[in-house]
């Protein structure tokens, strides 16, 4: 893990991207689905921990990719990067999906889980399912899982162990360095069969054996489960595409979900910039100490990019921000950070001028339906946003 306080995280993310493009992009499409195990991640980019905090954003990744390769050769990697943009846009159109996930009765559920042998065996990696238990230990100790393993993990959690998908999604958010409200929540819903209604993802022992290079054979799984059913209808809510993208105040607030704002020219006219990451006392879903420290290191390193930038503790935000008439806020997306700002502003009662990136607004218009609709617009997105 790169210690953000010791190295410029912007340079670190670009160095990892350039390494991947030079050494591994050519084999990505062929090898991306293989989970070779910890320490053997040459087949994937490992950029998700940076992209989820937007130390480097999706558009910069695609720009660099198309500078190193043709679209045809890098199409699968580009699509995978755009999945993150798509998930964000889909959730922005349906914020009630996030609110319902957060409303999952955590207190009652935690009391029930302590007496649930399946749950305790799952989170301790003691289920007796070798692949699952191995992934639990990797998740808790390395704070990462291969994307294919995340799908298998979620399927086993839901359909073999019979545990609530929400509890699994919380477990991921607790331990993943790249934990992201949109990708995580919607990914778990997709596996469960409620994101694409009636179509769930079932982990199969044969598939696991094949794509782990035979590391895990003969897993006893429920391979005939039916999709979960959620009768709640989440109405598409229109996004105001005329929202502000211009500076209004002399102070800017940046959360840990949009750190590359500190690397953009738009910050040069601010007299004061605050960058903030939420400790568990300010969160609705607690994260592990290693994830807390990773986020803190990222923002400390990022804050050094601007002479008028200061790291702000969320517990001190009321004293600092509550005295202002208002401030600009780099829009943090649906999730913990935005929820915190809305709750806090009930106390602050100031004008929060949310600044959105024009790239996001353009892409999100294609994210109201399934990914196929978004995917067919990727060439037009690349052209319009001048990503090549």
N, C-alpha and C positions, 0 to 999 in steps of 0.2 A: 504494500500500500504506500502511495506517495504521501509524504507528510506535507500538507499544504503550507505550513508555516515555514518550511525550509526551502520550498521551490515554488516559483511562479506557476500557479496551476494552469494558466492559459498556455504557457509554453509546454507544460507537461502534457496537456491534452492534445495539443497539436503534434508533439513528438510521437505520442502513441498512435495518433491517426496516420501520420506519415510512415511510421514503421509498418502498420497494417497494410497500407496501400502499396508499399514497395515490396513487401514480403509475402503477403497472404491473400490479397484481394483476388488474384487469379483463381485460387482454389476455393473461394468462399462458397459459391453456388453448389459445388460438389460435396463439400465437407461440412457445411454449416450445421447440419442436423445431428452431427456426431458429438456425443458427450464423452470425451476421452478421459475425463477426470481432472481433479485439481492439479494445477501446474502444467496442464497439457491443453492450453487454450489457443494454440496457434491458428485454429480454424475460425475464430471469431475475433471481433475487434476489441472487446473489453472496454469500449468507450461509454457504455451506458451509465456508469457512475458519474461521468462528466456531463453527458447530454441531459440526464434527468435534473441536474442543477443548472443546466445551460451555462456551464463554464465554456463549453463550445456548443453552439446550437446546431440543430438539424440541417439548416441551410448552409452553414459553413462546412459541415461534413460532406454534403452533397456537392458543393462547389469544389472542394478539394478532390473529391472522388472523380468528378468529371474533368478535372485538370490532369488527372493521372491515368484516366482510362476512358474508353468510349462508353456511351450509355448502354449499348447492347451487351458489352462484356461485364458491366457493373450493375445491370438492371436489378438483379435479385437483392443485392446489398442496398441499392437506392430505395427499393420498395420497403425493405425492412426498416430503414431509417424513417421513411415517410409514415410507417405504421404509428410511430410515436406522435407525429403531428395529427394524424387522423384520429387516434384515440382522444387526444386533447380536444379536438374540435367536436367530436361526437359527444363528449361529456359536457362541453360548454353549451351544446344545444339541449342537453337533458340533465341539468344539475340535480334534479330530484333523485337520480340514480345514486349520486354520491350522498345526498342527504339521507336516503333510506339506509344506505350502508352504514353511515355514522350512527343512525338511530338504532341499529341492532343493539339489543339490550345488553350492554357490556357488563354491567354489574351482576345482573341475575345470571348471565351466561357464564361469567367467571366463577361464580359460586357452583354452578352446575358442573362446569368442566373439572373442577378440583375433585369431584366425585365420579368423573367419567374416566374409566380405565382406558378407553380408546384414545381420548384426548391426551391424557398424561403420557401414555405410551408414544403417541405421535410426536408431541413436542420434545420429548426426551430421546427420541430415536430408538425406541425399544419395542417396536411393533413386531419384530421378527421377519419383516419384509426387508431383505438385505438392501435393495436399491433405495427404498424410501428412507431407511435408517441412515444410510450413508449420506443421502442428500440433506437430511436434518442436521447432521454434524457439520457438513460443508457450509450450509446456510448459516449456522450459528457461529462457526469458527472463522469462516472466510468471508461471510457477508455477501455471498454471490452464489448463483446457480445458473447453469447453462439454460437457455430459453426452452429447449426441448425437455430438459429435466423439470422445469417449472410446470410444464403441461402435464407430464406424467405424475409429478408430485400432487398437483391439484386434483387430478382424476382419482388417484388412490385415496387422498384425503376425503373426497366427497363420496365416491361410489364403493370403495372397498372398506374404509373405516367408518363410513356413515356419519361424518362430522359436518357441521354447518360450513358452507363455503365462506361465509363472512368471517368466521374464526380463523380459517386458513389465510384469507386475505390480510387479516390483521397480523398474523404470524409472519407473513412475508414483509409487511411494512415495518415490523419491529426490527427485522434483521438485515434486510437488503440495503446496501449502500445506494442502489439506484431506485429505491422505492419511490413510486410515482402514483399519484391518486388515480389518474386516468388509465394508464397501462395496467396497473395492478388490479384495480377494481373490475375493469371491463374484461381483462384476461381471465379472471376467476369466473366471472359470469358466463363467459364464452365456454369454458370447460364444463360448467354446470349445465349448460343448455338453455339458459335464460337470456343470453345476449342475442344469439340467433335462435329464436324460439324453436324448440323441438329437435335441435341438433347439438348434442353434447360431444365432448371429446373423451373417449375411453382409452386409458392406458392398456396396452396389451403386452404380455410377457415376451412374445416373439419380437415385437418392435423394440422393446427396451433392450433385449439381448443384442439385436442387430446394431443399434445405434450407440451402444456403449462398448462395442468391440468385444462382446461376450463377457464383460465384467460381471454382469448380473443375469443369471439364467434361472428359468423355472420359477419366476415370481408367481405366487398364487393370488390372483386378482379377480375382482368382479368385472368380467368383460362383457356382461350382458345387461348392464344397468340401463334404466330408462332416464331420459333427461329430467331434470328438476322442473317444476312448474311454478311460475310466478305470474299471478293474474294481474299484478299492478301494471297499469299503462302509464308510461312516461311520455307525456306530450312534448313534441319538439317545440322549443322556445326560440324565437328568432333572436339573432345576435344583432346588436346595433352596430352596423359597419361604419357609422359616422362618428364613433366614439373618438375621444381625444387621442392624438398621437403627438401633440405639441406641448412644450413646457408651459406651465402656468404659474408655478411657484419657484422660489429660490432654493427650496429644499427638496431633495429626492430621497425616497425610501425604497430600498431594494431588499427583497426576501431571498432566501437561499435557493429559490427555484428559477431565478433569472439573473445569475451572477454575471453573464457576459455583457450586461448593460454597462458595467464598469469598464469594459474594453471598447466601448463605442463612442463616437464623437459627440453623441447627444448629451453626454454628461459634462462637457467642458464648461458650460455656462452656469452650472449650479454652484452656489456659494457653500452649500453643505450637503453631504450625502451620508445617509445612514444605511448600513447593511446589517441585516438581522436574521438569525436562525433561531427557531423556537426550541427551548428546553422542554422537557417532558411536562413541567408544571403548566405550560401553555398549550399543550397538545391534547387532542381527544383520544388519540391512540399512541400509547407510549412506544418509544423506540429504544433499542439497546444502547448501552454506553458507547460501544465502538462506533455505532452510526452517529450518535451525538458528537463524538470527538471528530469523526470524519467531516461532518458538516461544519463544525467550528474551525477546523483547519482550512477548509475551503474558503470560508468567508474571511478569515484573517489574511490569507494570502491574496485573495481578490481585492480586499480593501486597500492593499498597498498600491494598487494601480492608479489611485486618484489622490491628489494632495489634500483634498478637503473631505476625505472619507473617514468615517469612524464606525467601528463595530458597536452596535447598540444591543444591549441585553433587553429581551422582551419585558422583563420585570421593571425596567426603567423607562419603558416607552411612554407610559402615561405622563410621567414627569417631564419628559423631553418634548414629545409631540403634542401633548394635550394643551400646551401653552401657545401653539401656533394657530393662525387662522385656517391654515391648510397646508398640504404638501402634495407634490407629485408622487405617485407610487407606480413603480414598474409592475404591471399587472402580473400577479403570481399564479393565475389559473385556478380553476375549481379545485379545492382541496384544503388541507390544514391551514396553509398560510392565509388564504382568502377568508376562511372562516374566522381565524384569529383577528384579522383586521376588521371584519364586520362586528364581531363581538366587542372588540376594544373601542370601536368608534361610537358605540352606545355610550361610552364614558367620555371619550375625547371630544366627540361632537364637533369635528372639524371637516373641512372640505378635502376629501381624498380624491385627487384627480388621477384616475387610473390611465396609464399609458400602455397601449398595446402596440405590438410590432405589426407593421403593415403586412409582413410576410404571413403571419398567423391569420390575420383577418382574411387575406386572399384565399388561403388554403382551406379555411374552415367552411367556406361556402359549399365545398364539395363533400363535407363530412356529415351530412344529415342522414345519409342512408348507409348501406354496407360498404365495405372497403373496395369492392369491385368498381363501384361508381367513382370512388376517389382515385383508384389505380389508373383508370382509363384517362384521367385528367392530368396525370403526372407529367407527361411531355409538355402540356400547355403550361403547367405550373413552372416547370424548369425554364421555359422560354420567357414567360411573363416576368418572373423574378430574376431573370438573367443569372441563373445558377450555373450555366455552362460557358 
